[in-house]
Amino acid sequence: MQKVTLPILLSILLASTICYCQNPKIDSIQRFIEKHTRDTNEIKALSDLSIEFMRKDMNQAKLNVYKQIALAKILRTDFGLASGYSGLVAMHQNEGAIDSAQYYLHQLEILAKNPTNKKAAVNYANSAGLFYKNQGRLKEALPYLVEALRLLENGDKTARAGQMLNVGNTYYNLGELKMAADYHLKALTLFEVVKNKRGQSFCLNSLGNDYLDLKQYDAAEKYFFQSEKLKEELGDKRGVITTWMSLGVVYQQTNKEDRAMLYFNKALTRARELKLSLEESRLLFNIGSLLKQTKKNEEASKNFSAALVLARQSGDSALVSRIKTYIISLKNEEQKEIKQEQTLLQNVKISLESGAIDNVAEGYFELAKWYESRNQFDKALKNLKLGQQLTDSVKGSQVIYQLKRLEEEYQTDKKEKEIALLKKDQELQTLALSRQRVIITLGIIAFIAAFVIAVLLINRYRVLNRSKRLLEIEKVRNNIARDLHDDMGSALSSINILSQVALVEKNGNTQSYLQRIGEQSARMMEDMSDMVWSINPRNDSMSQVLIRMREFASEIFELKNIEYQFIEKGIEQLMLNADQRKNIFLIFKEAINNAAKYSGANRVEIGLHQRGSVLEMAVSDNGQGFDEQTIKAGNGLRNMRERAKEIKGNLELRSAMGKGTEIVLSVPIA
């Protein structure tokens, strides 16, 4: 056995060496490593080389990481250890060696606790996030990945783009497609800026998945093909597995089973070549799902069982749970199939016992159809022949003679009965005609009544709708008049007074009055802009309100370097009337201005959620807070509460010294 295996191994290694030598980037890195500089540059080169091999040869990748760690220990540099441990976490998890992955993750955590080692902290946060994500523990993964992105805020653009991609993929797995697509597009933009084709290929694949979940199959297929092309150009053997898997899902969902199976099998062969047990388990699950869809339950069961073993080894709890669900569904279908078959066989048996030959033949034909639909062609053919034989026997000469005799007796009896029925038929026809006239008359009356009622209802609806519209227009006009009088009028009066004072000013203070006039006019322009926006019917949707909120928050917070985040769920299709839209936005503006001016915060969260028939908006900061009982109440809070009452809402203020402030607005929207 060894005599046969050794030459084969040597030929494989030789072929691999030739293949690798054809990669200019790998050749360049290897030439540098051969210089044995024994410094941090060599550590960086070994790290880059292992990353390149991770897409092609996992064994070579691990070998270079071990060299990197050994050199880092000699040079006593945490930088080399951190990137090496991070690589080993990913490699061992992909191979299903969870204990080893956890060991190196723990070593990485120890390094990250050093406050001066920011790179180790980034590596740990990213590795922990991806480790939990690949185990299906998405809610645990997301905070780590977001933290890694925060640590990279002013760092390398390529690293930031990669981290944005990881965060976007996690949001995708959590089903938050809007957040996922947002991060994917940002990552793609950065990768294009730095001209990183590998990153672009990953982003294109992720955007394809976003469209796939939205069932936009043509768009998804386009992005997957673009991703596949880039990965093939880069020689990314591992990355192309993900793209093939995604294309297989596209064709499975569009009922192109043959093409789906082709891509799944290509990806499975590549995953086994690279010994990627995590990808192998997911592909076996996809193949099992496709076989179940095409009613090949026995083959599907085998693939699900194999996938379950690998998923358990890889520690992917989400995939394990999903496979178990499919296995239970498959067993239920099999039990249902057995019950259907038993019912059909029992029907044939009962017909045989009762001597109903026609029913027996029909039963055999139904069994043949049932077996054919499940690709059991041998049983289908057997039952078809049995049914045909019975049909032929019924049509034999003896049966034909008996049928003719019975038919003559039947015809004689039929003629006698026809004579007796003629008179009854005439009576029934007369009665039926009378009944028909009554029914037609009642139908016409009912139709006319329904038509009149419908016309009256439509007219009433139009009158009510017109009246309601006129009332709404009148209310809007009153609001505009009030706002123009209160806000615009007071602002214009102030400008008028200031301009007159400036004209007669002789002490050289004219500039200060002009500055105040400018401030008043700017505020008036902003109020006018808000007023026009609030009455524009194109802004009735919550999505338009969100866009304006984001613009305003960006203008305020970015000037003061305050970090902020919008969290919205289930509100994009919500429609608001003009009063609700105006007052919600003005309350939001006041809350944002207060947080920026007085809170001393460096982070603000804005949450918008629909809870049943109530829209809830919460603005919270991590600032200094205050005690509402001890401060002087200003116009801002009073105006916010009055605006909440105008739209039948409730405004709640929660604040304490040193614990920040939260303003919660609840508005009924039903």
Buried (B, 14 or more C-beta within 10 A) or exposed (E): EEEEEEEEEEEEEEEBEEEBEEBEEBEEBBEBBEEEEEEBEBBBBBBBBBBBBBBBBBEBBBBBBBBBBEBBEEBEBBBBBBBBBBBBBBBBBBBBBBEBBBBBBEBBBEBBEEEEBEBBBBBBBBBBBBBBBBBBBBEBBBBBBBBBBEBBEEBEBBBBBBBBBBBBBBBBBBEBBEBBBBBBBBBBEBBBEEEBBBBBBBBBBBBBBBBBBEEBBEBBBBBBEBBBBBBBEBBBBBBBBBBBBBBBBBBBBBEBBEBBBBBBBBBBEBBEBBBBBBBBBBBBBBBBBBBBBBEBBEBBBBBBEBBBBBBBBBBBEBBBEBBEEBBEEBEEBEEEBEEEBEEBEEBBEEBBEEEEBEBBBBBBBBBBEBBBEBEBEEBBEBBBEBBBEBBEEEEEEEEEEEEEEEEEEEEEEEEEEEEEEEEEEEEEEEEEEEEEEEEEEEEEEEEEEEEEEEEEEEEEEEEEEEEEEEEEEEEBEEBBEEBBEEBBEEBBEBBEEBEEBBEEEEEEEBEEBEEBBEBBBEEBEEBBEBBEBBBEEEBBBBBBBBEBBEEBBEEBBEEEEBBBEBEBEEBEEBEBBBBBBBBBBBBBBBBBEBBBEBBBBBBBBBBBBBEEEBBBBBBBBBBBBBEEEEEEEEEBBEEBBEBBEEBEBBBEBBBEEEEBBBBBBBBEBE
